[in-house]
Amino acid sequence: MSKFKILRVFISLREFVKERFNLDEDKASEKEVAQSISKGVEFKGTNLWVLIFAIIVASVGLNVNSTAVIIGAMLISPLMGPIMGIGFAVAIYDFELIKKAFKNLSVAVIISVITSTLYFLISPLGEAQSELLARTTPTIWDVMIALFGGLAGIVAVTRKHFSNVIPGVAIATALMPPLCTAGFGLASGNFSYFIGAFYLFFINSVFISLATLIIVRFLRFHKKEFVDEVIEKKVKRYIFILVFVTVVPSIYMAYNIVSRSILEKRINDYIANEIQFENTKVVSKNVYDSKGKKNIEIFMVGKEVSNELTNNAINKKNKYGLDDYNIIINQTYDNKSKFDINVIKSTLLEDLYKKNEAVIKNKDLKISFLENQIQKLSAISYPVDDIYNEAKTINNNIKEFFITKAVVIQDKNLKKDTLTIAYIKFNNKQSNASIKVFNSWLKTRVKSNNLKLFIEK
């Protein structure tokens, strides 16, 4: 192919891409966009009442765990206006609009949190449902949703004719539910909920504003001009500081979220590939710091795995970037698993008998030996049904429960130890205080201070 033909193909391809991805074709005038965004920034009169009503609707939806009600509240919420207003104002150096947008957003946030707090204080439903809990732990996916949702939103705002994009963005970015969850955290005294939910709202706000700034700059909107150069420099300096203060923390938070997500994937890959043994199952894991050391505790049920296999699995942790982590593998039997525990006990007794046959000379000694082994095996189990029924009187939200003794292998010295392990799953989220009370009761009930309580989230 000649150079001339290659050039023609390249020009045709460039024109095709330019035509397909052109945002100038149906763009509204800069004046119309500025007026539309400035109007959406205002929070008084109608907007303020709509916000209050939407907050109450969203709070009810979170309280009764209704996704449809929450979506309805997000559709009527006017919270997107001042957030986009901040990004737009920063992009065109409109310092007055920045102050106005920040002021109105602050008013909206305060009123939203107060309204939702008052609702949850008087609501007879005090349990945290799944829809509410989902807003307490932001992830990298929330960052991506806010950024790309914000990009879609500002592109729609800059068009001559609005489409159904804005309602979709309002649903996807979910600005309303985090503020309601923050109100629930204040009403219930659970500040971890408040911080997590407010953190999610902050992520959404920052990245929607950032997306707005990117598109407005991409569309080459004219920046505000100042008659006085001194004032212009001052305003630009303030805007730079504002952008820096807003963007840098969000980048730091995004980095932490990505780091946590990567670590979670590494741990899951490690467990999926290395902690998989015949007739056993990993039921839970726990990642925590203790005395300056990072630990990954893995809890397995099923057939006992040999030291050779567990040690080999532990030694492979470096392949998954887990060099700094201490791996603790807990093994136990699960009465609900597919394994017949009685068969396993019988097999074990048979092996023990064969190994000790030489020292057992008569029938009475055989009976005595077998009774002794049965007694030892019984000592490592608990009356799960009885303890479960008693536990239900302490906390009637228990859904699943079992308790047993386990063999623990430490990564550092490969030393074996035994401890009592309990597994529990609640119907809903429990407070730290109720879990502490249950843990103390269980230790007293089974007469064991060396007890680990695993709670499935």
C-alpha positions in Angstrom: 0.0 0.0 0.0 1.4 3.4 -1.0 2.0 6.2 1.5 -0.8 8.2 -0.2 -3.3 5.4 0.4 -2.2 5.0 4.1 -2.6 8.7 4.6 -6.1 8.6 3.1 -7.1 5.7 5.4 -5.7 7.6 8.4 -7.6 10.8 7.5 -10.8 8.9 6.9 -10.4 7.0 10.2 -9.8 10.3 12.0 -12.8 11.9 10.5 -15.0 8.9 11.4 -13.8 9.0 15.0 -14.2 12.8 15.2 -17.8 12.6 13.8 -18.8 9.7 16.1 -17.4 11.2 19.3 -18.2 14.9 18.6 -19.8 16.6 21.6 -20.1 20.0 19.9 -22.9 19.0 17.5 -25.9 19.4 19.9 -24.2 21.4 22.6 -26.3 24.1 24.3 -24.9 27.6 24.5 -22.6 28.4 27.4 -25.1 30.9 28.7 -27.9 28.3 28.8 -25.7 25.7 30.6 -24.5 28.3 33.1 -28.0 29.4 33.8 -29.2 25.8 34.2 -26.4 24.8 36.6 -26.8 28.1 38.6 -30.5 27.4 39.0 -29.8 23.9 40.2 -27.4 25.1 42.8 -30.1 27.0 44.8 -31.5 25.3 47.8 -34.5 27.3 49.0 -38.2 27.2 48.7 -39.3 24.3 46.4 -35.9 22.6 46.2 -35.5 22.6 50.0 -38.9 21.1 50.6 -38.4 18.5 47.9 -35.1 17.6 49.5 -36.7 17.1 52.9 -39.5 14.9 51.5 -37.0 12.9 49.4 -34.8 12.3 52.6 -37.8 11.0 54.5 -38.8 8.7 51.6 -35.2 7.4 51.3 -35.0 6.8 55.1 -38.2 4.8 55.0 -36.9 2.8 52.1 -33.7 2.0 54.0 -35.7 1.3 57.1 -38.0 -1.3 55.5 -35.3 -2.5 53.1 -37.2 -1.5 49.9 -35.0 -0.9 46.9 -38.0 0.5 44.9 -38.7 3.2 47.5 -35.0 4.2 47.7 -34.8 4.5 43.9 -37.9 6.7 44.0 -36.3 9.0 46.5 -33.1 9.3 44.5 -35.2 10.3 41.4 -36.8 13.3 43.2 -33.6 14.3 45.0 -32.2 17.7 43.9 -28.7 17.0 45.5 -26.9 16.7 42.2 -27.3 20.5 41.5 -24.8 22.1 43.9 -22.2 19.2 43.4 -22.2 19.8 39.6 -22.2 23.5 40.3 -18.9 23.3 42.2 -17.2 21.4 39.3 -18.6 23.8 36.7 -17.5 26.9 38.7 -14.0 25.6 39.3 -13.7 24.8 35.6 -14.6 28.4 34.5 -13.0 30.2 37.4 -16.3 31.5 38.8 -15.4 32.2 42.4 -18.8 33.5 43.3 -20.6 30.4 42.0 -18.1 28.2 43.9 -19.0 30.0 47.2 -22.7 29.8 46.4 -22.6 26.1 45.5 -20.6 25.2 48.6 -22.9 27.2 50.8 -26.0 25.5 49.3 -24.4 22.0 49.4 -23.5 22.5 53.1 -27.1 23.6 53.9 -28.5 20.6 51.9 -26.2 18.1 53.7 -27.0 19.5 57.2 -30.7 19.5 56.6 -30.5 16.0 55.1 -28.6 14.5 58.1 -30.9 16.3 60.6 -34.0 15.1 58.9 -32.9 11.5 58.6 -31.6 11.5 62.2 -35.0 12.7 63.5 -36.8 10.0 61.4 -34.6 7.2 62.7 -35.0 8.5 66.3 -38.8 8.1 66.2 -38.9 5.0 63.9 -39.9 1.8 65.7 -37.7 -0.2 63.3 -34.2 0.0 64.8 -32.4 -2.8 62.9 -29.9 -2.0 60.2 -31.1 -3.7 57.0 -29.0 -4.8 54.0 -29.8 -1.7 51.9 -28.6 0.5 54.7 -25.5 -1.6 55.5 -24.5 -1.5 51.8 -23.8 2.3 52.3 -21.4 2.0 55.1 -18.4 0.4 53.3 -17.3 2.3 50.1 -15.2 0.4 47.6 -13.3 1.2 44.4 -16.5 0.5 42.4 -18.2 3.4 44.1 -15.4 5.7 42.9 -15.9 4.4 39.4 -19.6 4.8 39.5 -19.3 8.4 40.8 -16.7 9.4 38.2 -18.4 7.9 35.1 -21.9 8.7 36.3 -20.7 12.3 36.8 -19.3 12.3 33.3 -22.6 11.1 31.8 -24.5 13.7 33.9 -22.5 16.8 32.8 -22.6 15.7 29.2 -26.4 15.5 29.4 -26.6 18.9 31.1 -24.6 20.6 28.3 -27.0 19.3 25.6 -29.8 21.4 24.1 -32.4 18.9 25.0 -32.3 17.0 28.4 -32.7 13.2 28.2 -33.3 10.6 30.8 -29.6 10.5 31.6 -29.9 12.8 34.7 -32.4 10.5 36.6 -30.2 7.5 35.7 -27.1 9.3 37.1 -29.1 10.2 40.3 -29.9 6.5 40.8 -26.4 5.2 40.0 -24.4 7.6 42.1 -26.8 7.3 45.0 -26.2 10.6 46.8 -29.3 10.4 49.0 -29.0 7.0 50.8 -25.5 7.7 52.3 -26.8 10.8 54.0 -29.8 8.9 55.4 -27.4 6.2 56.6 -25.3 8.8 58.3 -28.5 10.0 60.1 -29.1 6.4 61.1 -25.6 6.2 62.5 -26.2 9.3 64.6 -29.6 8.1 65.8 -28.3 4.7 66.8 -25.1 5.9 68.3 -23.1 3.9 65.8 -20.4 6.3 64.6 -18.7 3.8 62.3 -21.9 3.8 60.2 -21.9 7.6 60.2 -18.3 7.8 59.1 -18.6 5.1 56.5 -21.8 6.6 55.0 -20.4 10.2 55.0 -17.2 8.9 53.4 -19.3 7.4 50.6 -21.2 10.7 50.1 -17.9 12.6 50.0 -16.5 10.2 47.4 -19.6 10.6 45.2 -19.5 14.4 45.6 -15.8 14.8 44.8 -15.8 12.6 41.8 -19.0 14.0 40.3 -17.5 17.5 40.7 -14.2 16.3 39.2 -16.1 14.7 36.2 -17.9 18.0 35.7 -14.7 19.9 35.7 -13.1 17.5 33.1 -16.0 17.8 30.6 -16.4 21.6 30.9 -12.7 22.0 30.3 -12.9 19.5 27.4 -15.7 21.5 25.8 -13.5 24.6 26.1 -16.0 26.8 28.0 -14.8 30.3 28.4 -13.2 31.1 31.7 -14.4 34.1 33.7 -12.3 37.2 33.1 -11.4 39.8 35.7 -10.9 43.5 35.1 -8.4 43.7 38.0 -5.4 41.4 37.4 -4.7 41.3 41.1 -8.2 39.9 41.9 -7.8 37.5 39.0 -4.6 36.0 40.4 -6.1 35.9 43.9 -9.2 34.0 42.6 -7.1 31.6 40.5 -4.9 30.9 43.6 -8.0 30.2 45.7 -9.4 27.9 43.1 -6.1 26.0 42.8 -6.0 25.5 46.5 -9.6 24.4 46.5 -9.0 21.9 43.7 -5.9 20.6 45.4 -7.6 20.3 48.8 -10.6 18.5 47.2 -8.8 16.2 44.7 -5.7 15.1 46.8 -7.8 13.5 49.6 -10.0 11.8 47.1 -6.9 10.3 45.3 -5.6 9.2 48.7 -8.9 7.6 49.5 -9.1 6.0 46.1 -5.6 4.6 46.5 -6.6 3.0 49.9 -9.8 1.6 48.4 -7.8 0.1 45.5 -5.2 -1.3 47.9 -7.9 -3.0 50.0 -9.5 -4.4 46.9 -6.2 -5.8 45.6 -5.4 -7.3 49.0 -8.8 -8.9 49.2 -8.3 -10.4 45.7 -4.9 -11.8 46.6 -6.2 -13.4 49.8 -9.2 -14.9 47.9 -6.9 -16.2 45.1 -4.6 -17.7 47.8 -7.4 -19.5 49.5 -9.0 -20.6 46.3 -5.8 -22.1 44.9 -3.8 -23.2 47.9 -6.3 -23.8 50.9 -8.4 -26.3 49.1 -8.1 -29.9 50.4 -10.2 -33.0 49.8 -13.2 -33.3 52.1 -12.7 -29.9 53.7 -14.2 -26.4 53.2 -13.0 -22.9 54.1 -16.0 -21.3 55.9 -14.5 -17.9 56.8 -11.4 -15.8 57.0 -10.3 -12.9 59.2 -7.6 -10.3 58.4 -6.4 -8.3 61.3 -3.4 -6.7 63.0 -2.1 -7.9 66.4 0.9 -6.4 68.2 2.2 -4.9 65.0 1.8 -8.1 63.0 -0.5 -8.7 60.1 -2.5 -11.9 60.3 -4.8 -13.9 58.0 -6.8 -16.4 60.0 -8.5 -19.1 57.9 -11.2 -21.3 59.4 -11.8 -24.8 57.8 -14.3 -27.6 58.5 -14.2 -31.2 57.3 -11.6 -33.9 57.3 -8.4 -33.1 59.2 -5.6 -32.0 56.9 -2.0 -33.2 57.6 0.7 -30.9 58.8 2.7 -31.5 55.6 -0.2 -30.2 53.4 -1.0 -27.1 55.6 2.7 -26.2 56.0 3.1 -26.5 52.2 0.1 -24.2 51.7 1.4 -21.7 54.2 4.8 -21.6 52.5 3.2 -20.6 49.2 1.8 -17.3 50.5 4.7 -15.3 48.9 3.4 -16.2 45.4 0.4 -14.1 46.2 2.1 -11.1 47.6 1.3 -12.0 51.2 4.9 -12.1 52.5 4.2 -9.7 55.4 1.2 -11.8 56.6 1.2 -14.5 59.3 -1.1 -17.3 58.1 -3.1 -19.1 60.8 -5.1 -22.2 59.8 -7.9 -23.4 62.1 -9.2 -26.9 61.5 -12.3 -28.4 63.0 -15.2 -30.8 62.2 -18.5 -29.5 61.1 -21.5 -31.5 62.2 -23.6 -30.1 59.3 -21.1 -31.0 56.6 -21.4 -33.9 54.2 -19.0 -35.9 56.2 -20.4 -38.5 58.7 -18.7 -37.6 61.9 -19.6 -41.0 63.4 -17.9 -42.8 60.6 -14.8 -40.7 61.1 -14.8 -41.5 64.8 -15.3 -45.2 64.1 -12.4 -45.2 61.7 -10.2 -43.4 64.1 -11.0 -45.9 66.9 -10.2 -48.7 64.5 -6.8 -47.3 63.7 -6.1 -46.7 67.4 -7.1 -50.3 68.2 -4.8 -51.8 65.5 -1.9 -49.7 66.7 -2.4 -50.8 70.3 -3.4 -54.4 69.6 -0.1 -55.7 70.8 -0.6 -54.3 74.3 -4.2 -55.4 74.6 -4.2 -59.0 75.8 -7.8 -59.7 76.7 -11.4 -58.7 76.1 -11.7 -56.5 79.3 -8.6 -54.5 78.3 -10.0 -54.0 74.8 -13.3 -52.7 76.2 -11.5 -50.4 78.7 -9.3 -49.0 76.0 -12.2 -48.3 73.6 -14.2 -46.7 76.3 -11.3 -44.5 77.1 -10.9 -43.4 73.5 -14.6 -42.7 73.2 -14.5 -40.5 76.3 -11.6 -38.6 74.8 -13.4 -38.0 71.5 -16.5 -36.9 73.4 -14.4 -34.4 75.3 -13.6 -32.4 72.1 -17.2 -31.9 71.2 -20.0 -29.8 72.7 -23.8 -30.3 73.0 -24.4 -27.9 70.1 -28.2 -28.2 70.2 -28.4 -27.4 73.9 -26.0 -24.4 73.6 -27.9 -23.2 70.5 -31.2 -23.2 72.3 -29.7 -21.4 75.2 -28.0 -18.9 72.9 -31.4 -18.1 71.3 -32.6 -16.9 74.7 -29.7 -14.5 74.9 -30.1 -13.2 71.3 -33.1 -14.3 69.1 -31.4 -13.0 65.9 -29.2 -16.1 65.6 -29.6 -17.8 62.2 -26.7 -20.4 62.3 -24.5 -21.6 65.0 -22.0 -24.3 65.9 -19.1 -24.7 68.4 -16.3 -27.2 68.6 -12.6 -27.5 69.4 -10.0 -27.0 66.7 -6.3 -27.6 66.0 -4.4 -24.4 65.3 -1.1 -24.2 63.4 1.0 -21.1 63.7 3.0 -19.9 60.7 6.0 -18.7 62.8 7.0 -21.9 64.6 4.5 -24.4 63.1 3.4 -25.2 66.7 0.1 -27.0 67.2 -2.4 -25.8 69.8 -6.1 -26.3 70.5 -8.8 -23.7 71.1 -12.6 -23.6 71.2 -14.0 -22.1 68.0 -17.6 -20.9 67.6 -19.3 -19.9 64.3 -22.4 -17.7 64.3 -24.5 -16.0 61.7 -27.1 -13.4 62.6 -30.3 -12.4 60.7 -29.0 -8.8 60.7 -26.1 -6.6 61.8 -25.4 -6.7 65.5 -23.8 -4.0 67.6 -20.4 -4.4 69.1 -21.9 -4.3 72.6 -24.3 -7.2 71.9 -21.5 -9.3 70.3 -19.3 -8.6 73.4 -22.1 -9.8 75.7 -22.7 -12.9 73.7 -19.0 -13.7 73.6 -18.7 -13.4 77.4 -21.7 -15.6 77.9 -20.4 -18.3 75.6 -17.0 -18.4 77.3 -18.8 -18.9 80.6 -21.1 -21.5 79.2 -18.4 -23.7 77.7 -15.9 -23.0 80.5 -13.2 -21.9 78.1 -11.3 -18.6 78.0 -9.4 -19.7 74.9 -12.3 -19.2 72.6 -12.5 -17.6 69.1 -15.9 -16.3 67.9 -16.4 -16.1 64.1 -19.3 -13.9 62.9 -20.3 -14.2 59.2 -21.0 -10.8 57.8 
